[in-house]
Amino acid sequence: MLPDPPATTCSQYAAAATGIKYFFRTAILRWNVFPLGASADKDRELWHGRGMKTAKHFTTIDQIWEHLDGLGFFHMDLSLTRMETALSRLGLSRPPFVVAQIVGTNGKGSTCAILASVLRAAGYRTGLYTSPHLRDFRERILVDGEMIPKQKVVNFVDKHYDCMKELGLSFFEMSTALAFDYFDQSDVEVAVIETGLGGRLDATNLIIPIVSVITNIGLDHMALLGDTLPKIAAEKAGIIKKSIPVVIGEKSDEYNHVFDQAATAMMSKIVYAENDFACINHSTEGDFQKFSIQRHRDNKVFNLELDLTGNYQEHNILTAIAVIDLLHQETPLTISLRALTEGMRTVASGTALQGRWQKLGDKPLTICDTGHNAHGIRYVAEQLAATPHRDLYCVLGFVNDKDLSSVLPLFPKEARYIFTQPGNERALPAGKLAEKAAAYGLRGEVADTVSGALARAREMASEEDMIFIGGSNFVVAEVLE
């Protein structure tokens, strides 16, 4: 029997929880907190083609990618209006599944993957929506660790293409609508949702979650989110909903007050993971990291193994365990210690997560990482310095809108660099990157392709050396192909 929800839980959630607490697994499959009105029913008919003529546009997933770019789907216009209409027409203004919503500058993908893995181990049918993908678009949308089938993508886009074009949906908005629709079709019980950009105006921010999570705040996407940490924090705090608890991963005197004020205004409980939990021991054995995590309220120690590498995962595991503890203690979800330990051990193997301090080879040790802003690369640079090696070869490439003045100074000057560019229209030309890097004491050579740069690094490196590949998700994606 599941416990009654606490008084701090939002009125909408409490109303639903009252009806599901004794039969959660079946009732939650069709949980709809706010019943749809007549206008929403009409919108749904239009979206599904019952009130309009539809045409057959696509039969394969390759055809979709060939057409989307030319039809304006890859624009960025932060607004909730289009997505609100799209979800209404899908009948998913209030999705019939419990949602955990995660935002933050870094660590979102890892934290989402950890939460999804643990929830799945707890026996819940779990959806996971993350971005960006590295090799396959379908990495973004998983149910119980399995990517959405190609035909499901084709069917959705083909069926709703006219409506998406009419609304002017962006690529991310289309992806979000697809994810929610697929989770609904798949009878998902709990969905872990990563925001795309910011929080307040992100396409995912029309949902009412069971918990909101903010991993950390760093300087990134400043043209859109603000040029200071408090301004960016304010955008992220936009996901805090009335009376819905929020978990903050990494705290800072520079922006804690922003979250405190937002939580107070929304009458939401706020939990700082670093106040409630601490890592008292950390080691690495093979492909696993071992953590001893102490819970402060009772000094209980959880000994956990995580199959994600990278020392920065210490921050993500504290965030995730604080969320899991809150879900277990204060919601109808039941998450056992067995589920916690089993879920932690199978994050990488049970999700599509890649590119997080991922080892590609030995002799020389070859690592790739998707860290691409100052906040993330600072952790990468620290681990590069802590990893035993003789000489270091770095294969670096960036997109052309990256603030390199905050990133390049973090890389070691003693390394040998092969500057490159991914095969993407947003790529910064390798020659220009080399020029900018030289101003910060980073020197090396230029390779026109990522594969050529990696080949050159392997040609120069000995077995005792180390090769690092990073700077951009696009660069990492190419080495993983």
C-alpha positions in Angstrom: 0.0 0.0 0.0 1.4 3.4 -1.0 1.4 6.3 1.5 -0.9 9.3 1.2 0.6 12.3 -0.5 1.9 15.1 1.8 0.2 18.4 2.2 2.9 20.1 0.3 2.0 18.3 -2.9 0.2 20.4 -5.5 -3.6 20.4 -5.5 -3.8 19.0 -9.0 -1.4 16.2 -8.2 -3.0 15.4 -4.9 -6.4 15.1 -6.6 -5.0 12.6 -9.0 -2.9 10.8 -6.4 -5.9 10.2 -4.2 -7.4 8.2 -7.0 -4.3 6.2 -7.9 -2.5 5.5 -4.7 -4.0 2.0 -4.3 -3.9 0.9 -7.9 -1.0 3.0 -9.3 0.2 0.7 -12.0 -3.1 0.5 -13.9 -4.8 3.8 -13.2 -1.7 5.9 -13.9 -1.7 4.7 -17.5 -4.6 6.9 -18.2 -4.1 9.7 -15.6 -5.4 12.9 -17.0 -5.5 15.6 -14.3 -7.5 18.2 -16.3 -10.2 16.7 -18.5 -10.2 18.1 -22.0 -12.9 20.5 -23.0 -14.9 20.6 -26.2 -12.4 22.9 -28.0 -9.6 20.5 -27.1 -11.6 17.6 -28.4 -12.0 19.5 -31.7 -8.3 20.2 -31.8 -7.5 16.6 -31.3 -9.8 15.6 -34.2 -8.1 18.1 -36.4 -4.6 16.9 -35.4 -5.5 13.3 -36.0 -7.0 14.0 -39.4 -10.6 13.3 -38.6 -11.6 16.9 -39.5 -9.2 17.5 -42.3 -7.9 15.9 -45.5 -4.4 14.4 -45.1 -1.9 13.3 -47.7 0.8 10.6 -47.6 4.1 12.5 -47.4 6.7 10.0 -46.1 7.2 6.3 -46.1 10.8 6.1 -44.8 12.7 7.9 -42.0 15.4 9.0 -44.6 12.7 10.9 -46.5 11.8 12.8 -43.3 15.4 14.1 -42.8 15.7 15.1 -46.5 12.6 17.4 -46.2 12.6 18.9 -42.7 15.4 21.3 -43.1 14.0 22.9 -46.2 10.6 23.3 -44.6 11.7 25.5 -41.8 11.6 23.0 -39.0 15.1 23.9 -37.7 14.4 27.5 -36.6 14.5 28.6 -33.0 11.7 30.8 -31.7 11.3 30.4 -27.9 7.5 30.5 -27.4 5.0 28.1 -25.8 2.1 29.1 -28.1 2.7 26.6 -30.9 3.4 23.8 -28.6 0.3 24.5 -26.5 -1.8 24.1 -29.7 0.0 21.0 -30.8 -0.4 19.2 -27.5 -4.1 20.3 -27.4 -4.7 18.8 -30.8 -3.0 15.6 -29.7 -5.1 15.4 -26.6 -2.0 15.6 -24.5 -2.4 19.0 -22.8 -2.1 17.1 -19.6 -0.2 13.9 -20.4 -1.6 10.7 -18.9 1.7 9.7 -17.3 3.7 11.0 -14.3 6.6 13.3 -15.4 9.9 14.3 -13.9 11.2 17.4 -15.6 15.0 18.2 -15.7 16.7 21.4 -16.6 20.3 22.7 -16.2 23.4 23.9 -18.0 25.1 20.5 -17.7 24.4 17.0 -16.4 20.8 16.9 -17.6 21.4 13.9 -19.9 23.3 11.8 -17.3 20.8 12.7 -14.5 17.8 11.8 -16.7 19.4 8.5 -17.7 20.1 7.6 -14.0 16.6 8.5 -13.0 15.1 6.5 -15.9 17.2 3.5 -15.2 16.3 3.4 -11.5 12.6 3.9 -12.2 12.7 1.1 -14.7 14.4 -1.1 -12.2 11.6 -0.3 -9.7 9.2 -1.9 -12.1 7.6 1.2 -13.8 7.2 1.4 -17.5 9.5 4.4 -18.1 9.8 6.9 -20.9 12.9 8.9 -21.5 13.1 12.0 -23.6 16.5 13.7 -24.0 18.4 15.8 -26.5 20.5 16.2 -28.5 21.1 12.8 -30.1 24.6 11.7 -31.3 24.2 9.0 -33.9 20.5 8.3 -34.3 17.5 10.6 -33.8 15.7 7.8 -32.0 18.2 8.0 -29.1 16.0 10.9 -27.9 12.9 8.8 -27.3 13.1 5.6 -25.3 10.6 3.4 -23.5 12.1 0.9 -21.1 15.5 1.4 -22.7 14.4 0.7 -26.3 14.5 3.4 -28.9 11.3 4.4 -30.7 10.9 2.3 -33.8 11.7 4.0 -37.1 8.2 3.3 -38.4 6.6 5.0 -35.4 8.6 8.2 -36.3 7.6 7.9 -40.0 3.9 7.3 -39.1 3.7 10.3 -36.8 5.4 12.8 -39.1 3.5 11.6 -42.1 0.2 11.7 -40.3 0.7 15.1 -38.7 2.9 16.8 -41.2 0.3 19.2 -42.5 -0.6 20.3 -39.0 3.0 20.7 -38.0 3.7 22.8 -41.1 0.6 24.9 -40.4 1.7 25.6 -36.8 5.3 26.2 -37.8 6.7 23.8 -35.3 10.4 23.7 -34.8 12.4 20.5 -35.0 12.5 20.3 -31.2 8.8 21.0 -30.9 8.0 18.2 -33.4 10.3 15.9 -31.4 8.6 16.7 -28.1 5.1 16.2 -29.6 6.3 12.9 -31.0 7.8 11.8 -27.7 4.6 12.6 -25.7 2.4 10.8 -28.3 4.6 7.7 -28.3 4.7 7.6 -24.5 0.9 7.8 -24.5 0.6 5.0 -27.0 3.2 2.9 -25.1 1.3 3.1 -21.8 4.2 4.7 -20.1 3.7 5.2 -16.4 6.6 7.6 -15.6 8.4 9.8 -18.1 11.7 11.5 -17.5 11.8 14.7 -19.6 14.9 16.8 -20.3 14.3 20.4 -21.4 15.9 21.5 -24.7 17.0 25.1 -23.9 16.5 27.3 -20.9 13.3 26.3 -19.1 10.7 29.0 -18.9 9.9 29.0 -22.6 11.0 25.5 -23.5 8.6 23.3 -25.5 8.5 20.8 -22.6 7.4 23.4 -20.1 3.6 22.9 -20.6 3.6 19.8 -18.5 2.8 19.6 -14.8 5.5 17.3 -13.4 5.6 15.3 -10.2 9.0 16.8 -9.5 11.1 19.5 -11.1 14.9 19.2 -11.2 17.6 21.8 -11.9 21.1 20.2 -12.1 23.3 23.3 -12.1 23.8 26.7 -13.7 26.6 27.8 -16.0 27.3 30.4 -18.7 25.9 29.0 -21.9 23.4 30.2 -24.6 23.8 33.7 -23.1 22.3 35.4 -26.2 19.0 33.7 -25.4 19.1 33.1 -21.6 21.0 36.1 -20.2 24.6 37.0 -19.6 24.9 36.4 -15.9 24.3 33.3 -13.7 21.3 34.8 -11.9 19.6 35.7 -15.2 20.2 32.2 -16.5 19.0 30.7 -13.2 15.8 32.8 -13.6 15.1 31.2 -17.0 15.7 27.7 -15.6 13.5 28.5 -12.5 10.7 29.0 -15.0 10.0 25.2 -14.7 9.1 25.5 -11.0 5.3 24.9 -10.8 2.9 25.8 -8.1 3.3 23.4 -5.1 5.5 21.0 -7.1 8.8 20.2 -5.2 12.0 21.2 -6.9 15.4 19.6 -6.4 18.6 21.7 -7.0 21.7 19.7 -7.8 24.7 22.1 -7.5 24.2 25.1 -5.2 25.9 28.4 -5.5 25.8 31.7 -3.6 25.5 33.4 -6.9 22.1 32.0 -7.8 20.6 30.1 -4.8 18.5 33.2 -4.0 16.9 33.0 -7.5 15.6 29.5 -6.8 14.6 30.3 -3.2 12.5 33.2 -4.4 10.9 31.3 -7.2 10.1 28.3 -4.9 8.6 30.7 -2.3 6.5 32.4 -4.9 5.2 29.1 -6.1 4.7 27.6 -2.6 7.0 24.8 -3.7 9.3 22.7 -1.4 12.9 23.2 -2.4 15.6 20.6 -1.8 19.3 21.2 -2.3 20.9 17.9 -3.0 24.2 18.9 -1.6 22.5 19.8 1.7 20.9 16.4 2.1 23.5 14.1 0.7 27.3 13.9 0.4 29.7 11.6 -1.3 32.1 10.2 1.4 34.0 7.8 -0.8 34.6 7.5 -4.6 36.7 5.1 -6.6 36.9 3.7 -10.1 37.2 0.0 -10.8 37.2 -1.0 -14.5 34.1 0.4 -16.2 32.3 1.2 -12.9 32.6 4.0 -10.5 31.9 3.2 -6.8 30.3 5.8 -4.6 29.4 5.8 -0.9 26.6 8.4 -0.5 25.6 9.5 3.0 22.1 10.8 3.7 22.4 13.5 6.3 19.0 13.1 8.0 19.8 9.6 9.3 23.5 9.1 8.3 22.5 6.1 6.2 25.2 5.2 3.7 24.3 3.9 0.2 27.1 2.0 -1.5 26.4 2.3 -5.2 28.1 1.3 -8.5 27.6 3.4 -11.6 28.4 2.3 -15.1 29.0 5.9 -16.2 32.5 7.2 -16.1 33.8 10.7 -15.6 34.5 12.2 -12.2 31.8 14.8 -12.7 29.2 12.1 -12.3 29.6 12.6 -8.6 27.5 15.7 -8.9 24.9 14.0 -11.1 24.6 11.0 -8.7 23.9 13.3 -5.8 21.2 15.1 -7.8 19.6 11.9 -8.9 19.6 10.2 -5.4 18.0 13.4 -3.9 15.3 13.1 -6.6 14.8 9.4 -6.0 14.6 9.9 -2.2 12.0 12.6 -2.6 9.9 10.5 -5.1 10.0 7.5 -2.7 9.2 9.5 0.5 6.7 12.0 -0.8 4.9 10.5 -3.8 3.0 7.3 -4.6 6.1 6.0 -6.4 7.9 3.2 -4.5 11.6 2.8 -5.2 13.4 0.1 -3.2 17.1 -0.1 -2.4 17.4 -3.0 -4.8 15.9 -0.8 -7.6 18.4 2.0 -6.7 21.4 -0.2 -6.8 20.4 -2.2 -9.9 19.4 0.9 -11.7 22.7 2.7 -11.0 24.6 -0.3 -12.4 22.8 -0.4 -15.7 22.5 3.3 -16.7 24.8 3.2 -19.8 23.7 -0.4 -20.8 20.0 0.4 -20.4 19.8 3.8 -22.1 21.2 5.4 -25.2 23.5 7.6 -23.2 27.0 8.0 -24.8 29.8 10.5 -25.0 30.3 11.0 -21.2 34.0 10.5 -20.6 33.5 7.5 -22.9 36.5 5.2 -23.5 37.0 4.4 -27.2 40.3 2.5 -26.9 43.4 1.6 -25.0 47.1 2.0 -25.8 46.8 4.9 -26.3 43.9 5.6 -24.0 41.3 7.3 -26.1 38.5 9.3 -24.5 35.6 11.4 -25.9 33.3 13.7 -24.0 30.5 16.0 -25.0 31.3 18.8 -22.6 31.0 21.9 -24.7 30.8 25.0 -22.4 33.0 26.4 -19.8 31.1 24.8 -16.9 31.4 21.3 -18.5 34.9 21.6 -19.9 36.3 22.7 -16.6 35.4 19.3 -15.2 36.8 17.6 -18.3 40.1 19.6 -17.9 40.4 18.5 -14.3 40.0 14.9 -15.3 42.5 15.2 -18.1 45.0 16.4 -15.6 44.2 13.6 -13.2 44.4 10.8 -15.8 47.8 9.1 -16.0 49.5 9.6 -19.4 52.7 10.6 -21.0 51.8 13.0 -23.8 48.3 14.3 -24.5 46.8 14.7 -28.0 43.5 16.7 -28.2 41.2 16.5 -31.2 39.0 19.6 -30.9 36.2 21.1 -32.9 33.5 23.7 -32.1 30.4 25.2 -33.5 30.7 28.8 -34.8 28.6 30.5 -32.1 30.6 29.1 -29.2 32.2 31.6 -26.8 35.7 30.3 -27.2 37.2 33.0 -24.9 35.6 31.2 -21.9 36.5 27.7 -23.1 39.9 27.6 -24.7 41.8 28.9 -21.7 40.7 25.8 -19.8 42.6 23.3 -22.0 46.2 22.4 -21.1 48.9 24.3 -23.0 51.3 21.4 -23.0 49.0 19.2 -25.1 49.4 18.7 -28.8 46.2 19.8 -30.7 44.7 18.6 -33.9 42.0 21.3 -34.7 39.2 20.1 -36.9 35.6 20.7 -37.8 32.5 18.4 -37.9 30.6 18.0 -41.1 27.9 20.4 -40.1 26.9 23.9 -41.4 27.3 25.3 -37.9 30.9 24.2 -37.6 33.7 26.7 -37.0 36.3 26.2 -39.7 39.3 24.3 -38.4 41.7 27.0 -39.6 39.9 29.7 -37.7 39.8 27.6 -34.6 43.6 27.1 -34.8 44.0 30.9 -35.0 41.8 31.6 -32.0 43.5 28.8 -30.0 47.0 30.1 -30.7 46.0 33.3 -28.8 45.6 31.1 -25.7 48.8 29.2 -26.1 47.2 26.1 -27.7 49.2 24.9 -30.7 49.1 22.1 -33.2 47.9 21.3 -36.7 44.7 21.4 -38.7 42.7 18.5 -40.1 39.7 19.1 -42.4 37.7 16.2 -41.1 37.1 14.6 -37.6 38.0 11.2 -38.9 41.2 12.6 -40.4 42.1 14.4 -37.1 41.6 11.2 -35.1 43.7 9.2 -37.5 46.5 11.8 -37.3 46.3 11.7 -33.5 46.6 7.9 -33.5 49.5 8.1 -35.9 51.5 10.4 -33.6 50.5 8.9 -30.2 52.4 6.1 -28.5 50.8 3.4 -26.3 51.6 5.4 -23.2 50.0 8.6 -24.5 46.3 9.8 -24.3 44.0 11.0 -27.0 41.0 13.2 -26.1 38.2 14.1 -28.6 35.7 16.8 -27.8 34.6 20.4 -28.0 31.2 19.7 -29.6 28.5 17.1 -29.7 28.9 17.0 -33.4 32.6 16.1 -33.1 31.8 13.3 -30.7 29.0 12.1 -32.8 31.3 11.6 -35.8 33.9 9.5 -33.8 31.1 7.3 -32.5 29.8 6.5 -36.0 
